[in-house]
Amino acid sequence: MNTRAVRLLRRSLTALCLLAAGLTGATAEEFRTPSITAIRVEWRAVLDQLRTEIGSRPAIASRFTYAGQRRVPAWDARATPALVQLNAINASLFAGIGRSPVPVLLPFDTAGYLDDQADGTPLPLPRYQADFSRADLFHAGQAGYDAVFSLQPGAGAGLPSRTFARPVEVQITGSILVYDLADPLGSRGEPVKALAALYPGMRRFIREGYVRYAFTRFGVPYVVSIQCLDSTPRTRRLACREAYPIAERFLRALRIAGGQPAQPRYDISSEVAERPTAVSPDFSYYPGGDIITRSSLRRGGGRADFAAYSQIRFPLEKGPAAIRSQSFGRKNSEIGRGVYPWRDNFCEARSFQVGQCAAGFGHQGQDIRPAPCLPNSNSASSCHPRKQAVVAVRDGIVIRALKQQAATLQINTSNEHIRFRYMHMNPSALDADGILNGRRVAEGEKIGVVSNYLDFPNGTSYHLHFDIQVFTRDGWIWVNPYTTLIASYERLIRGRGREIGTDPPIAAAVAHALPIALRRSEGREN
């Protein structure tokens, strides 16, 4: 090849590369990790408040020391001996309470409890918890803490007379990490006049099936929430306005129960997520937000979200698996044969509130279906969906009460405060296997099998509904898990998938341009 031909070939290849790089919409979006803000806690104010609360009972006030050692870092336990003492006292009721890097606010009267113990006349635990039962769940970790308390039917003096069919669960979260979402509904709500003196700036709002009370204390965001029905009261369902007095009773009872300063935490910037470099020969998927036409409410469409919210293990034990609609599309294409390509169904029409979807309602998560048996398989029973194990996507803590249809896995680490919810497994099997509040599970550990339970057996098709919630100043918000699942599946199969419609025509262009450039250089083509 002569010098002129080499020069022309080099120019042609450069032009082709520039052309490919500039093709609008021709390359897939990069997956990115989430951006997270770290909170700075005002621990001096915490100690002042604790001194006030404990000081209401002079007999036990002397048990606490507020003067810390000098010349130690602010996060050193020796700087806040009163908190060390408080954690030691309450750890028997709230295990690991000292691990929380934010002040733990609970409806627990430590001063009254200690005073009665000193007198030898302790009362039943609910008397120190504004009539709420012993905590159904308490979990503290490096990101903060979460707790669930229940008010039993008929309990609670001064509340409306209705006796609820089931205990009313109240959740509280305090977090040092706040996920930075593009949230069209964020920071809305109404002031709560009855609590304005206790919680200046508190907001109450109904969102995604919960009434929520969001407030900031000691610089830390807290959210108290109760699942409820945003409608008129029903026989077996709590209406949101019925939940108001229960939540407000809980909030009035909050006291400092523990927590300990930790080393300073820093904001976490979004970065390009890690993915396999090898390409899968089979796996393909439609872009995030590209849902089935007319499958969303009010034609709001999907939502493109390229955040891989956590590096998780895929929630089914093995592949292949499909992500596709269980409610829309033709059976032979969208629900029936084959597993690829995958398709987002986060914003499909449902009655669930989803603030991340344009219509305000959506599916909340993604439907995952195990691969069907091969047509001529001799062992069809061995690949029946009921044989497909569902596994923990990370090391975490289970949030689930007896008989509940959903099992939630919570992750609380130095750089994550996130929840993963699994649905449609049989509740009786989950109960029998001990998949209940506080159970610790390891990544990859079996927690159930794919099933079709929705209020009753055979209530839906065989599939796993999987969703993700992250903590924000509005509480736990559902985000689209589609990108997170794609990335986890790529790790499972050790190959990178192909996004439909994003292959630049580089190979074809080079194949045609190369001989043209060479022929022109040799004068063989005019």
C-alpha positions as CSV (number, residue, x, y, z in Angstrom):
1,M,0.0,0.0,0.0
2,N,1.6,3.4,-1.0
3,T,1.9,6.4,1.3
4,R,-1.0,8.3,-0.3
5,A,-3.3,5.3,0.3
6,V,-2.3,5.0,3.9
7,R,-2.9,8.7,4.4
8,L,-6.4,8.5,2.8
9,L,-7.2,5.4,4.8
10,R,-6.3,7.2,8.0
11,R,-8.5,10.2,7.2
12,S,-11.4,7.9,6.3
13,L,-11.2,6.0,9.6
14,T,-10.9,9.2,11.6
15,A,-14.0,10.6,9.8
16,L,-15.9,7.5,10.5
17,C,-15.0,7.5,14.2
18,L,-16.1,11.1,14.5
19,L,-19.3,10.3,12.6
20,A,-20.1,7.4,14.9
21,A,-19.3,9.5,18.0
22,G,-21.7,12.2,16.9
23,L,-24.7,10.1,16.1
24,T,-27.5,11.5,18.2
25,G,-29.3,8.7,20.1
26,A,-27.1,6.1,18.5
27,T,-25.1,5.2,21.6
28,A,-26.6,3.9,24.9
29,E,-26.6,6.2,28.0
30,E,-24.0,5.4,30.6
31,F,-25.3,3.8,33.8
32,R,-24.4,5.9,36.8
33,T,-24.4,5.5,40.6
34,P,-26.7,7.8,42.6
35,S,-25.7,11.1,44.1
36,I,-26.0,11.2,47.9
37,T,-25.8,14.1,50.3
38,A,-24.2,13.5,53.7
39,I,-25.8,15.4,56.7
40,R,-23.8,17.2,59.5
41,V,-25.3,16.5,62.9
42,E,-25.6,19.2,65.6
43,W,-24.5,17.1,68.5
44,R,-24.2,20.0,71.0
45,A,-27.9,20.6,70.6
46,V,-28.5,16.9,71.1
47,L,-26.8,16.9,74.5
48,D,-28.7,20.0,75.5
49,Q,-32.0,18.4,74.7
50,L,-31.0,15.2,76.5
51,R,-30.0,17.1,79.6
52,T,-33.5,18.7,79.6
53,E,-35.3,15.3,79.1
54,I,-33.3,13.5,81.8
55,G,-33.4,16.5,84.1
56,S,-37.2,16.1,84.5
57,R,-36.4,13.2,86.8
58,P,-33.8,14.4,89.3
59,A,-33.5,11.0,90.9
60,I,-31.8,9.5,87.8
61,A,-30.1,12.7,86.4
62,S,-26.9,12.0,88.3
63,R,-26.4,8.8,86.2
64,F,-25.4,10.9,83.2
65,T,-22.1,12.8,82.6
66,Y,-22.1,15.6,80.2
67,A,-18.5,16.9,80.5
68,G,-16.5,15.0,77.9
69,Q,-12.7,14.6,77.7
70,R,-10.9,17.4,76.1
71,R,-8.6,17.2,73.1
72,V,-10.4,14.2,71.6
73,P,-12.2,14.4,68.2
74,A,-15.8,15.3,68.4
75,W,-16.7,11.9,67.0
76,D,-14.8,10.1,69.8
77,A,-17.1,8.4,72.3
78,R,-15.1,10.0,75.1
79,A,-16.4,13.4,74.0
80,T,-20.0,12.5,74.7
81,P,-20.1,10.3,77.8
82,A,-23.8,10.9,78.4
83,L,-24.7,9.4,75.0
84,V,-22.5,6.3,75.8
85,Q,-24.4,5.9,79.0
86,L,-27.7,6.3,77.3
87,N,-26.9,3.8,74.6
88,A,-25.8,1.2,77.3
89,I,-29.1,1.7,79.2
90,N,-31.4,1.3,76.1
91,A,-29.4,-1.3,74.2
92,S,-31.3,-4.1,76.0
93,L,-34.5,-2.8,74.4
94,F,-33.1,-1.5,71.1
95,A,-30.2,-3.7,70.1
96,G,-27.2,-1.9,68.5
97,I,-28.7,1.6,69.2
98,G,-25.2,3.1,69.6
99,R,-24.4,2.3,65.9
100,S,-26.6,5.1,64.7
101,P,-24.6,8.1,63.5
102,V,-27.7,10.3,64.0
103,P,-29.7,10.9,67.2
104,V,-32.2,8.1,67.7
105,L,-35.6,9.6,68.3
106,L,-38.1,7.0,69.6
107,P,-41.5,7.2,71.5
108,F,-39.7,6.0,74.6
109,D,-39.5,7.8,78.0
110,T,-36.1,6.7,79.2
111,A,-36.2,9.0,82.3
112,G,-39.6,7.5,83.4
113,Y,-38.4,4.0,82.8
114,L,-35.2,4.4,84.8
115,D,-37.1,6.2,87.6
116,D,-39.6,3.4,88.0
117,Q,-36.8,0.8,87.8
118,A,-35.0,2.5,90.7
119,D,-38.2,2.4,92.7
120,G,-38.7,-1.2,91.9
121,T,-42.1,-0.6,90.3
122,P,-41.6,-0.8,86.6
123,L,-44.7,-0.8,84.4
124,P,-45.5,-2.7,81.2
125,L,-43.3,-1.4,78.4
126,P,-46.2,0.3,76.4
127,R,-46.7,2.6,79.3
128,Y,-43.3,4.2,78.5
129,Q,-44.1,4.2,74.8
130,A,-47.3,6.2,74.6
131,D,-49.2,2.9,74.5
132,F,-47.3,1.6,71.5
133,S,-46.1,-2.0,71.7
134,R,-42.5,-3.2,71.9
135,A,-40.8,-2.3,68.7
136,D,-41.6,-4.7,65.9
137,L,-38.3,-3.7,64.3
138,F,-35.4,-1.6,65.3
139,H,-32.3,-1.5,63.1
140,A,-29.4,1.0,63.4
141,G,-26.4,1.1,61.1
142,Q,-23.8,3.4,59.7
143,A,-26.4,5.4,57.7
144,G,-28.9,6.0,60.5
145,Y,-31.8,4.0,61.9
146,D,-35.2,2.6,61.2
147,A,-37.9,1.5,63.6
148,V,-41.5,0.2,63.4
149,F,-43.9,0.4,66.3
150,S,-47.5,-0.9,66.4
151,L,-50.6,0.4,68.2
152,Q,-52.8,-2.5,69.0
153,P,-56.6,-2.4,68.3
154,G,-58.3,-0.5,71.1
155,A,-55.1,0.8,72.6
156,G,-54.3,4.5,73.1
157,A,-56.3,6.6,75.5
158,G,-57.8,9.7,73.9
159,L,-57.8,8.4,70.3
160,P,-60.9,8.1,68.2
161,S,-63.2,5.3,69.3
162,R,-62.9,3.1,66.3
163,T,-61.2,-0.3,66.9
164,F,-59.1,-1.2,63.9
165,A,-59.1,-4.7,62.5
166,R,-55.3,-4.9,62.6
167,P,-52.5,-3.1,64.5
168,V,-51.5,0.2,63.1
169,E,-47.8,0.3,62.2
170,V,-45.9,3.5,62.5
171,Q,-42.4,3.8,60.9
172,I,-39.7,6.3,61.7
173,T,-36.4,6.8,59.9
174,G,-33.5,9.1,60.6
175,S,-30.6,9.2,58.2
176,I,-27.3,10.8,57.7
177,L,-27.5,10.0,54.0
178,V,-30.1,11.6,51.7
179,Y,-30.5,10.5,48.0
180,D,-30.5,13.4,45.6
181,L,-33.5,12.7,43.3
182,A,-35.0,14.8,40.5
183,D,-38.3,14.7,42.4
184,P,-41.3,16.7,41.0
185,L,-43.3,16.2,44.2
186,G,-40.4,16.9,46.6
187,S,-40.8,19.2,49.7
188,R,-44.5,19.6,49.3
189,G,-47.1,19.3,52.1
190,E,-49.0,21.2,54.7
191,P,-47.9,22.6,58.1
192,V,-49.2,20.7,61.2
193,K,-50.4,23.5,63.4
194,A,-50.9,21.2,66.4
195,L,-47.2,20.3,66.4
196,A,-45.7,23.6,65.2
197,A,-44.2,24.4,68.6
198,L,-42.5,21.0,68.9
199,Y,-41.5,20.7,65.2
200,P,-41.1,24.0,63.4
201,G,-41.2,23.6,59.7
202,M,-42.8,20.1,59.8
203,R,-44.7,19.0,56.7
204,R,-47.5,16.5,56.4
205,F,-48.4,15.0,53.1
206,I,-49.9,11.8,51.6
207,R,-47.6,10.2,49.2
208,E,-47.2,6.7,47.6
209,G,-49.7,5.1,50.0
210,Y,-48.5,6.7,53.2
211,V,-49.2,9.7,55.3
212,R,-45.9,11.2,56.1
213,Y,-44.6,13.7,58.6
214,A,-41.2,15.1,57.6
215,F,-39.1,17.3,59.9
216,T,-35.5,18.3,60.6
217,R,-34.1,18.2,64.1
218,F,-30.4,18.7,65.0
219,G,-29.8,19.1,61.3
220,V,-31.0,15.5,60.6
221,P,-34.0,14.7,58.4
222,Y,-36.6,12.4,60.0
223,V,-39.8,11.0,58.6
224,V,-42.6,9.3,60.4
225,S,-45.1,7.5,58.2
226,I,-48.2,5.2,58.3
227,Q,-49.5,3.2,55.4
228,C,-53.1,4.2,54.8
229,L,-55.8,4.6,52.2
230,D,-56.3,8.1,50.8
231,S,-60.1,7.8,50.7
232,T,-63.1,7.3,53.0
233,P,-62.7,4.8,55.9
234,R,-63.3,1.1,55.1
235,T,-63.9,-1.8,57.3
236,R,-60.5,-3.3,57.2
237,R,-58.4,-0.4,55.8
238,L,-57.1,2.6,57.7
239,A,-58.0,5.9,56.0
240,C,-55.2,8.5,56.0
241,R,-57.2,11.0,58.0
242,E,-57.8,8.3,60.6
243,A,-54.0,7.9,60.8
244,Y,-53.4,11.6,61.7
245,P,-54.1,11.3,65.5
246,I,-52.0,8.1,65.7
247,A,-49.0,9.7,64.0
248,E,-49.3,12.8,66.1
249,R,-49.5,10.8,69.3
250,F,-46.2,9.1,68.2
251,L,-44.5,12.4,67.4
252,R,-45.4,14.0,70.7
253,A,-43.8,11.0,72.5
254,L,-40.5,11.1,70.7
255,R,-37.4,11.4,73.0
256,I,-33.7,11.0,72.5
257,A,-33.0,7.3,73.0
258,G,-29.5,6.9,71.8
259,G,-27.1,7.4,68.9
260,Q,-23.4,8.3,68.8
261,P,-21.3,10.8,66.8
262,A,-19.3,9.2,64.0
263,Q,-16.4,10.3,61.8
264,P,-17.4,13.0,59.4
265,R,-19.2,11.7,56.3
266,Y,-18.8,13.3,52.9
267,D,-21.2,13.7,50.0
268,I,-21.1,10.9,47.4
269,S,-20.8,12.0,43.8
270,S,-22.4,10.2,40.9
271,E,-20.0,8.1,38.9
272,V,-20.1,5.8,35.9
273,A,-21.3,2.4,37.1
274,E,-19.1,-0.7,36.6
275,R,-20.3,-3.1,34.0
276,P,-18.7,-6.2,32.3
277,T,-16.5,-5.5,29.3
278,A,-17.3,-8.8,27.6
279,V,-20.4,-8.6,25.4
280,S,-23.2,-11.1,25.9
281,P,-24.2,-12.9,22.6
282,D,-27.9,-13.0,23.6
283,F,-28.9,-10.4,26.2
284,S,-30.6,-7.4,24.9
285,Y,-33.0,-4.8,26.3
286,Y,-35.0,-1.7,25.4
287,P,-33.9,1.6,26.9
288,G,-35.1,2.6,30.3
289,G,-38.4,4.5,30.0
290,D,-39.4,2.8,26.7
291,I,-42.5,1.1,28.0
292,I,-45.2,-0.6,25.9
293,T,-47.2,2.0,23.9
294,R,-50.4,3.2,25.7
295,S,-49.5,1.0,28.8
296,S,-49.2,4.1,31.1
297,L,-52.0,6.0,32.8
298,R,-53.1,9.1,30.9
299,R,-50.5,8.3,28.3
300,G,-47.8,9.7,30.6
301,G,-45.2,7.3,29.2
302,G,-42.2,5.9,31.0
303,R,-39.4,7.5,32.8
304,A,-35.8,7.2,31.7
305,D,-33.7,6.7,34.8
306,F,-30.1,5.6,34.2
307,A,-29.1,5.3,37.9
308,A,-27.8,1.9,39.0
309,Y,-28.9,2.6,42.6
310,S,-26.8,-0.2,44.1
311,Q,-24.5,-2.9,43.0
312,I,-26.7,-5.9,43.8
313,R,-26.9,-9.6,43.1
314,F,-29.7,-10.4,40.6
315,P,-32.8,-11.4,42.7
316,L,-33.3,-14.8,41.0
317,E,-30.8,-17.6,41.8
318,K,-30.1,-18.2,38.1
319,G,-30.8,-17.1,34.6
320,P,-32.0,-16.8,32.0
321,A,-34.8,-14.5,33.1
322,A,-37.1,-11.9,31.5
323,I,-38.2,-8.4,32.6
324,R,-41.4,-7.6,30.8
325,S,-45.0,-6.6,31.4
326,Q,-47.4,-9.1,33.0
327,S,-50.4,-7.0,32.1
328,F,-49.9,-5.5,28.7
329,G,-48.9,-6.7,25.2
330,R,-49.6,-9.8,23.1
331,K,-49.1,-13.1,24.8
332,N,-46.8,-14.5,22.1
333,S,-44.5,-11.5,22.2
334,E,-44.6,-9.6,25.5
335,I,-45.6,-12.3,27.9
336,G,-45.0,-15.6,26.2
337,R,-42.0,-16.9,24.4
338,G,-38.4,-16.1,24.9
339,V,-36.7,-13.9,27.5
340,Y,-35.1,-11.1,25.5
341,P,-35.3,-8.3,24.9
342,W,-36.2,-6.9,28.3
343,R,-38.6,-4.0,28.6
344,D,-39.2,-1.4,31.4
345,N,-42.6,-1.6,33.1
346,F,-42.0,0.8,36.1
347,C,-44.6,3.4,34.9
348,E,-47.2,1.0,33.6
349,A,-50.8,1.9,34.6
350,R,-51.6,0.9,38.2
351,S,-53.5,2.5,41.0
352,F,-50.3,3.0,43.1
353,Q,-49.0,6.5,43.5
354,V,-45.5,6.8,42.0
355,G,-44.1,10.3,42.1
356,Q,-41.3,9.4,39.7
357,C,-43.8,8.7,36.9
358,A,-45.3,11.6,34.8
359,A,-48.9,10.5,35.5
360,G,-48.3,10.3,39.2
361,F,-49.2,6.6,39.3
362,G,-47.4,3.5,38.2
363,H,-46.2,0.0,38.9
364,Q,-43.6,0.9,41.5
365,G,-41.2,-1.8,40.3
366,Q,-40.3,-4.4,37.7
367,D,-41.8,-7.8,37.0
368,I,-39.2,-10.6,36.7
369,R,-40.1,-13.9,35.1
370,P,-37.9,-17.0,35.1
371,A,-37.2,-18.5,31.6
372,P,-39.8,-20.9,30.3
373,C,-39.0,-24.6,29.9
374,L,-37.6,-25.6,26.5
375,P,-40.4,-27.0,24.2
376,N,-39.0,-30.6,24.2
377,S,-37.7,-30.6,27.7
378,N,-37.9,-34.0,29.4
379,S,-37.7,-32.4,32.9
380,A,-40.3,-29.7,32.7
381,S,-41.1,-30.0,36.4
382,S,-37.5,-29.1,37.3
383,C,-37.7,-25.7,35.6
384,H,-41.3,-24.8,36.7
385,P,-41.3,-21.2,38.1
386,R,-42.2,-22.6,41.5
387,K,-38.7,-24.3,41.6
388,Q,-36.9,-21.0,40.9
389,A,-35.3,-19.6,44.1
390,V,-35.5,-16.0,45.0
391,V,-32.4,-14.7,46.8
392,A,-31.2,-11.8,48.8
393,V,-29.6,-9.2,46.6
394,R,-27.3,-7.9,49.4
395,D,-26.4,-8.6,53.0
396,G,-29.3,-7.0,54.9
397,I,-32.1,-7.0,57.4
398,V,-35.6,-8.2,56.6
399,I,-38.6,-6.0,57.3
400,R,-41.8,-8.1,57.3
401,A,-44.5,-9.0,59.8
402,L,-46.4,-12.3,59.9
403,K,-48.8,-12.9,57.0
404,Q,-47.6,-9.9,55.0
405,Q,-47.4,-10.4,51.2
406,A,-44.2,-8.3,50.8
407,A,-40.7,-8.9,52.1
408,T,-38.4,-5.9,52.3
409,L,-34.6,-6.1,52.5
410,Q,-33.0,-3.1,54.1
411,I,-29.4,-2.1,53.5
412,N,-27.8,0.4,56.0
413,T,-24.1,1.0,55.4
414,S,-21.6,3.9,55.4
415,N,-22.6,4.8,51.8
416,E,-26.1,3.4,51.3
417,H,-29.6,3.6,52.9
418,I,-31.8,1.7,50.5
419,R,-34.6,-0.9,50.5
420,F,-35.5,-3.7,48.1
421,R,-39.0,-5.2,48.1
422,Y,-40.0,-8.6,46.9
423,M,-43.7,-9.5,46.2
424,H,-45.9,-12.5,45.1
425,M,-44.2,-15.1,47.2
426,N,-46.5,-17.2,49.4
427,P,-46.8,-15.6,52.9
428,S,-47.3,-18.9,54.6
429,A,-44.1,-20.2,53.2
430,L,-42.3,-17.0,54.2
431,D,-43.7,-17.3,57.8
432,A,-42.6,-20.9,58.0
433,D,-39.1,-20.1,56.8
434,G,-38.7,-17.2,59.4
435,I,-38.5,-14.4,56.8
436,L,-39.6,-11.9,59.4
437,N,-38.7,-8.6,61.1
438,G,-35.0,-8.4,62.1
439,R,-33.9,-11.6,60.2
440,R,-30.4,-11.1,58.9
441,V,-29.7,-12.6,55.5
442,A,-26.6,-12.9,53.4
443,E,-26.2,-11.9,49.7
444,G,-27.3,-14.9,47.6
445,E,-29.2,-16.6,50.4
446,K,-32.5,-18.1,49.4
447,I,-35.5,-16.3,50.9
448,G,-38.3,-17.9,48.9
449,V,-39.4,-19.1,45.5
450,V,-41.2,-17.4,42.6
451,S,-44.9,-17.7,43.1
452,N,-48.3,-16.2,42.1
453,Y,-49.7,-14.9,45.3
454,L,-51.7,-11.7,45.3
455,D,-54.1,-11.5,48.2
456,F,-54.6,-15.3,47.7
457,P,-52.9,-18.2,45.8
458,N,-53.2,-18.0,42.0
459,G,-54.0,-14.3,42.3
460,T,-51.5,-13.3,39.6
461,S,-49.1,-14.9,37.1
462,Y,-45.9,-16.7,38.2
463,H,-43.4,-13.9,38.5
464,L,-41.4,-11.8,41.1
465,H,-42.2,-8.1,41.6
466,F,-39.1,-6.3,42.6
467,D,-38.7,-2.7,43.5
468,I,-36.4,-0.2,45.1
469,Q,-36.9,2.6,47.6
470,V,-34.3,5.2,48.6
471,F,-34.4,7.6,51.6
472,T,-35.1,11.3,50.8
473,R,-36.3,14.2,52.9
474,D,-39.8,13.0,51.9
475,G,-39.1,9.6,53.3
476,W,-38.8,6.3,51.3
477,I,-39.4,7.0,47.6
478,W,-39.9,4.4,44.9
479,V,-37.3,4.7,42.1
480,N,-37.1,2.8,38.8
481,P,-35.0,-0.4,39.4
482,Y,-34.7,-1.2,35.7
483,T,-31.1,0.0,35.2
484,T,-30.0,-1.6,38.5
485,L,-31.5,-4.9,37.4
486,I,-29.8,-4.8,34.0
487,A,-26.4,-4.2,35.6
488,S,-27.0,-7.0,38.1
489,Y,-28.0,-9.4,35.4
490,E,-24.9,-8.5,33.4
491,R,-22.8,-9.5,36.4
492,L,-24.8,-12.7,36.7
493,I,-24.2,-13.8,33.1
494,R,-20.8,-12.1,32.9
495,G,-21.7,-10.3,29.8
496,R,-22.8,-6.8,28.8
497,G,-26.2,-6.5,27.2
498,R,-27.1,-4.7,24.0
499,E,-29.5,-1.8,24.1
500,I,-32.0,-2.0,21.3
501,G,-31.6,0.7,18.7
502,T,-28.2,2.0,19.8
503,D,-25.7,0.1,17.7
504,P,-23.7,2.7,15.6
505,P,-23.2,1.4,12.0
506,I,-19.4,1.6,12.4
507,A,-18.6,-1.9,11.2
508,A,-20.7,-1.6,8.0
509,A,-19.3,1.8,7.2
510,V,-15.7,0.7,7.6
511,A,-16.4,-2.4,5.5
512,H,-17.6,-0.3,2.5
513,A,-15.2,2.7,3.0
514,L,-12.0,0.7,3.1
515,P,-12.0,-0.7,-0.4
516,I,-13.3,2.6,-1.8
517,A,-10.4,4.6,-0.2
518,L,-7.9,2.1,-1.5
519,R,-9.4,1.9,-5.0
520,R,-9.5,5.7,-5.2
521,S,-5.8,5.9,-4.1
522,E,-4.8,3.6,-6.9
523,G,-6.8,5.5,-9.5
524,R,-9.2,2.5,-10.1
525,E,-12.4,4.5,-9.4
526,N,-13.4,8.0,-10.6
